[in-house]
């Protein structure tokens, strides 16, 4: 799902039925796919509006120290962006 959302963000013109079929094969329903597309599109829209208007968020918003408390913190494997074909 996240790889699909990344592809939709970086290369929306490249989304095909094959992408949807892969989501279905992973257990996502058609309703889920529609929701993923809507959420991804809305997020991208809001980011572009914020960037276009020059909105800047403060770097330290007080939550950075909380990441160590996440139960899955030690299991996180970082994925480089832009590697999906």
Buried (B, 14 or more C-beta within 10 A) or exposed (E): BEEBBBBBBEEEEEEEEEBBEBBEEEEBEEEBBEEBBEEBBEEBEEEEEEEEEEEEEEEEEEEEEEEEEEEEEEEEEEEEEEEBE
